Amino acid sequence: MGERRNVSWCPAISSLQRVVGGKWKIEILFYVALEDVRHFGELRRCLRGVSESTLSRQLKELVADDFLERVDYQEVPPRVEYRLTRRGESFRPLLQAMWDWSEAEFEFSQAEAEQMREARERLGVAQVR
């Protein structure tokens, strides 16, 4: 057997897990970054099963962690948009890589595969398979 190494705590991975480890954060970032979804209601429709309070909390955390910017237009009715910050933009290639990996490693129904193909065409993103 090989020699056993002492493995120590990795602050970089721990920080990443803390920031994007929420149940909905990767999906929120995906929809904002790749689908250009900007409004709370649109995000809620994309995230099947998320409650308003959970989505609100996850958005606030992503703003606090400088992945998203919250833009309040001070209008009635209220109009608020979420946009990627510089940090959020820098995360875009990782989201793309996660999408590619997931599509290659998991099985999807024919309808799901078609939905992903259409999304890739609409977004101009090359298919991995």
N, C-alpha and C positions, 0 to 999 in steps of 0.2 A: 504494500500500500504506500501511497505517497506521503510525504511529510505534511503534517498538519500545520497550517499557518494560523497565527493569531489575527483575527479580523477585528478591526475596531470600528466604531461608529462613524458613519459618513455624514457630515453636516450638509453637504450638497443634496444628497438624496432625501435626507430628512426634511430639509427646507422645501424641496419640491413636493413631497408628499403632503406636508402641512398646507401648502398653498393650493394645490389642485386635487387634493384627496377627497373633497366633498363629493357626495353621491352624484350631483348634477353638474359639477364644474367643467369637466371635460366636454360634456355635451353643450353646455352654454357657450364655452369658448369656440367649439366647432361651429355652431350656428352663427355666432357673431362674426367669426373670422372667415369662414368659407361660404356661408350662405347669405352673409350680409344682413342678418336679422338684427334689428336694432331696438325694437319696442317690447316692453314687458309682455303685452298680450300675445304678440307673435311668438315670443320665446315660450310662453306657457303652452301654446298650441303645439309647438314642436316637441316639448318635453312631456310626453304622455305620463300622467300620474303624479306630476309635481304639484304640491299645494302652493297657493299664493305666498304664504308666509315662508315656506322653504325657499322658493325661488327668490323672493325678496332678500332673504338672509344670504343666500349664495351670491347674489349680485353685489350686495354690500361688501362681502368679503373679497370678491374679485376686484372691486374698486379700491378697497383698502390695501390690497396686495399689489396694486398698480398694474393689473392686467387689463382692466376696463376703465373707461372714463364715463361718468354719468353726466349727461348734458340735459339740464332742465331749462326749457324755453320760457318758463314763467307765463304760460298761457292758460286760458280757461276755455274748454276743458284742459286739464293738465296734459302736457306733451313732454315726455322724457325719452331720450335715446341713450343707448349704450354703444360705445365705440372702443376699439382696441387702442391701448396706449402703445408706446414703443416696446415695452416688455411684452405686451400681448401680441404685437406684430412679430416679435422675435420667436414666439411660441408657435406661429403658424406652420413652419416646416415639421415640427414635432406632431402636430395634429394630423397633417397630411401623412406622415409616416405611420401613425397609429391607425388611420383609416386604411392605408394600404395593407398593413400587417393583418388587421382584423378581417379584411376582405379575403386575404389569402389563406388565413388559418381557420376561419369558422365557416360552417355550412349555412347557407341561406336558401330560403325558398325561391322558386323561380320569380315570384312577384317581388320579393325583396331584392334579388339580383338585378331585375329590370329597373327597379326604383334607383338603385345605386348607379347603374349604367346611365340612366337619364340624368341623374345629378352630376355625374362626372362630365357628361357631354355639355350640360348647361353651364357648368363652372369652368369648362376647358381644362379638366384635370385628367391626365392619362390614366388608363386602367392598368392594374398590375398583373392581372391574369391574362 
